[in-house]
């Protein structure tokens, strides 16, 4: 695979020396310059990028080719990529070591990696991250030492996704709500997967400054009697004093909503879904457990309209997803666009397009008209975080 990105040295602040700001504060191009990057590179550079999630870790070797002209084309090619189950490993280091060994054996790629950038499913503070859904503690300095890579950077996964937004092609997303994008306004992202991530981009000069957040861990806010019952159910089931929105708007949230509606007793459970849940609950090992995905089965049954309880589950899930997207939009007024990312959205696209998502997105009382002016897109490209990590790593290469 090869991706071409135009480079315009003048579109980066302080472009003459390719200096970079700290962590996720690189000013990146505005929408009309989304494929514009600085360059000081004159030869091929090999980068290692990764999307590190609670369920899986995807690693990619990226080759970049660029010249030193003010207007030129930066070409990305990806000679090797692999995905590994995250919970099968005690740390990121053995995954990367295995990946590099496999790349050398499979493709004969033995050139040293110049830079690495990993999007992490958890907060990154001072190049240190403790993954929210794994027991990994990562630091860039330790990874540099363990892996022998001169420069390693950690980004929050939604910071990486935010960089990736700036490299998307028109075919990489589909629009749920059309509205003129305002280039001087923020861009927002949220995406449900293993958890719920949220982030945003703010205009700065000719580009954007990237911000990750932990908005998925804010409180779940029920809006009607059914959602209040769901909240009470989750409080009792999980023996806790609060429920975050991530517990509802995520893969685990789909399963929790299904169990709540099933236990409510108003709609019978189908034998097919019941069997999948029994197999999942009976799985004796983490590997066997992850091989069975009841949330995916529920979503597929809802799309196929073969199971009423699954249909009701996904209606409630999509409604709460849209409501949380609207909450984020009210806080930021992202007239530059709101992008729905994460692994779930592309798989349930027909459900998102049925209207419940936008209905609940806009359902904000007297300020509802404000949200009708927000462009809303669903990102279809599953490599968004890798695209963003590659763009960030390319600029790190330009720094040296």
N, C-alpha and C positions, 0 to 999 in steps of 0.2 A: 504494500500500500504506500502511496506517496501523496503528500499534502504540500501544496505550494502556498507560501505566505509572502506577500510583498513586504519589502523592508524600506522604510523611509527614516533615515537617521535623524531627521529634524523633528520627528514626532515624539521623541522621548525628551523629557526634561533633562538638561545637562547632557545633551547627546554627544558632545564632542569627545568626551572621554569614556562614554558608555558606563558611567557610574550608576550604581543601583542603590535604591533605598533598602532598608532592613525588612526582612520577612515578607509579609503579604501587602506591602505598601508600594509596589511598583506601579508608576503611572502607566497605564496601558491605553491603547488607542480608543477613541470614541467610535460609535457605531459605524460611521462612514469610513473609518480607517481600521476596521476590525482585523484586517489581515496585514497590518503594518507593524513592523518591529525594528529595533535598532540592530546594527551588526558591526562587529569589528573582526569577524571571522573571515579567513581567506582559504580555509581548507576543510576537509571533512572532519566532523567531530562526532564521537559516539557518546550518547547520553543514555542513562538508565532512568526510566520513569516508572512509577507504580501507583496503583489505586488500592489502598489498604483498607479493607472493610471488615466488619465483624463476621461476615459469612465467608468471603473469598478475598484473595489477594491476586491482582492481575499485574504482571510485570511486562515491560516492553523495552527492547533496545531500539533506540532511535538514532538514525544517522542524519546529520544536518550538513547541507552544502550551501555555502554562501560566498559572495564576493564582497568587495569593499566599496562598491559604488553607492552613491546616495540613494539611488532608486534601483533596486535589484530584486531578485526572487530568492527567498529562503526555501529550500526544499527539504521536507521531512520524508524519510522512508523508514519503515519499521521491519527490519529483517527477521526479528524473532519476538514472539509473544507467548506467554503461558499464564494460566490461571491455576491457583492452588487453594485448597480449603484452609482458611486462616486458622481455625481451631485445631487443626492437626499438628500445629507447630507451636513451640514455646516462645518464639520470638521471630522477628523479621529476618534476622541475619541468616539462619539456615535456609530460609526460602530463597533469598537472593543468591546464596552460594550454590544451591542446587540449580537455580535458573541459569546462572552464568556457566556452570559446568555443562548443562544440557545444551545451551546455545553453542558452546564450543564444539560439542560432539555432533550436534545436528547440522549446524551450518558452517562450522569451522571459523566462527567469529571469536578470535582470540585477542583482538585489539583491546587495549585498556580503556575502561570507561573514564571519561574526563569529568563528568558531573552526574549527580543523581538528584532526583526530586521525587518525593513521595507524598501523595495526598492521603491524609490520615483521618480515619473515622473517630475523631475526638479533638478536644482543644489542644492547640499547639502554643505554648508559652515559652519564650526564650529558647526556641529550638529543642524543646522537650515536650513529650506527649505521653500521657497514659491513656491508652485506648479505652473508650467508654464501654464497648461490648466485648473486650478481650482483656486478658490479664498481662498485656505487654506494656513495658515502660521503655520508650525509645528516646534517644537523644542523637542529634546529628553528629556530635563529636565521637560518640561511641561507634556509630555506624561507619564513620570515616575510618576509624581505627580497625574495626572488625573486618571491613570489606576492602580496605586498601584503596578507597576512592578518594581523590584529593578534596572534593567538595560535595557534601551532602546537605540537602535542605529538606525540612519537613514543612508541609502546609496542611492546615485543616482541609478536610476533603471538600468542604464547600468553598473554601478559598480557591482550591484547584478547579472546582467546577466553574467558579466565577471567571477565572482566566480562560477556561474552555469556552465560555459563552462568546468571548471575543474572537474565537477562531472558528465558529460554526458557519457552515454553508447553509444557504436557504433550504436545501433538502434535508437538513439535519433536525428540523423541528416542524410542527404543525400548529396552526393558530386556532385557539378556541374562541377568542374575542378580538376582533379587529378594531384597531384604533391607531391614529397617527402616533408614531413614537417621537417623543420630544428629546432631542439629544442633550439638553441641559438638565434633564431630570434623572433621578436614580434608576437603577435596574435592580430588581429583586429576584431571588431564587429560593425555592423550597422544594424538597424532594423526599418522598417516603421510600424507604427500603427496609433494611434491618432496623434502622431508627428513623428519625425525622431530622433532616438538616435544613438550615436556613442561612442565608447570607445576602449580601447586597454590594453594589458598586455605586460609588458617588463620583460625579463628574469632577475632574480636577485638571485645569488647563485644557490641553487638547486630548486628554485621556481620561482614565478612570482610576480611582483608588479602590482597592479590594478590601472588604471586611467580611470575616467569618463571624458567626454568632452561635450561641447555644439556645436559640429560640425554641427548638424542639422540646426543651426541658421546662418550658413555662407550664403553668397549670392548664389542664383541660377545663374548658368553660362550657358546661352544658347549657343548652338554650331552650329545651322543651322537656316535657315530662318523661319521654322515652330516654333522652340523654341523661337526665337526672337519675333515672333508674340504672342506666349503664354505669354512671359514676359510683353509685352506691354498691353495685355488684362488684366492680373492680376493687373498691376499697376493702370489701369483705374478702374477696378471693385472694388478694395480694397482701392482706394484713398490713396495710400501710395507712398513713394519715393524709396522703395527697396522691393525685394521679396527674402525671404530666401528659401533655397533648401527644407526645411520642408513643404513649401506651395505647393510644387509640388510632392515630394516623401513622401507621407503619405496618409491616408484615405481621408482626405480633398482634397489632391492633385488629387486623382482619379476623384472626383466630379468636381473639377475646370477644369481639362483637358477635361472632357466630355462636360462641358458647353461651353468651348472655341471652341472645334471642332463643336459643334452643332451651335453656333452662327456664326461660319465661313461660314456656309450655303452650304458646299460642299457635305455633306452626310445627308440625312433626318433622323429625329428622329423617333424611333419606338413608336407606341402607348403604348406598355407595359412599357417601361422605362419612357416615358413621364408621365404616370399615377403615377408611383412610386415617381417621383420627385414632382409632384403636391401634392400628399398626404404628402410628407415630408415637403414641404414648407408651407402647410396649417395647419400642426400640431400646435395646440394651446398651448400645454404644453411641457416642456422639456422632460417629461416622454414619451409622445406620439411621439415626434420628434426622440428620441433615439431608439424607437421601430422600426422605419423605417430606413433602411440603404441603401441609393441609391448607394453608392460606392460598397457595396457587390453585389447588383443586377447587376451593370455594369460588375463587374469582372466575375460573374457567367455566364452572357450572352456571354461574350468574350470566356470563356472556352468552353461553349456549341456551340459557333459559330452560335448563333441565331440572332445576331444583329450587323450589320456592324459598326455602330458608336461606339458601345461598344468595338468591336475588335480594331478599330483604337485608341480608348482611352487607352486601356491596352498596345498596342504596344508602344505608346509614354511614358506611365508610366514606363514600364519595361526598355525602353531605358534610360530614365533619372535615374532610380534606378541603373542600371548597370554603368552608367557614374559616378555617385556619389560614388559608391563602388570603382571604379577605382581611383577616386581622393583621397579617403582615403588610398587606397593601395599604391599609389605613395608616399604619405607623410610618410608612416611607413615601406614600404616593408615588409609586414607581412608574411614572409616565414614559420612561424609557423602555419599559417592558417588564413583565413578570413571567419568569420561566419556571415551569414545573419539570423538575429533574428527578433523578432516582430511578431505581429499577422497576418500581411498580407501575408508574404512569404509562409507559409504552405498552405494557401488557394488558392494561385495562382501558386502552384508548376508546373503544366503543362506548364504555360506560361513562367516561368523562365527557364524551360528545353528546350524551343524551339530554343534557340540560341541567341536571341536579347540581353539578359542580358549580356552574356559573350562577345558577339561582341562589345558592348559598353563599357564594363569593360576593354577590352584590347585596345580599340581604342584611343591610346595615342601617336600617331606619332612615332618618332624614338625610344622612350623608351617602346613601346608596348611589345617587347620581355621580359622585366622585369616582366610584370604581368602574363605572361604565366607560370611562375614558382611559382605562389601563389596558394596554395590549397584553393578552395572555397567550402564552405559547407552551406547548408540550415538547420537550426535547426528546427526539427519537434515537439519537446517536448514543449508544451505550458506552462509548469511549470518551465522554465529555471530560472526566477527571484526568484521563491520560493526555488528552489534547492540551488541557490547561497546564499540567505538569511539564509537558514538553515545551510549551511556550515559555514557562518560567525558567526551566533549565537552559533553554537556548540563550536567554538573557544573562544567566549566570556565566555561560561560556563566553558571551560577549564581554563580560566584565574582565576576564583574565587575558 
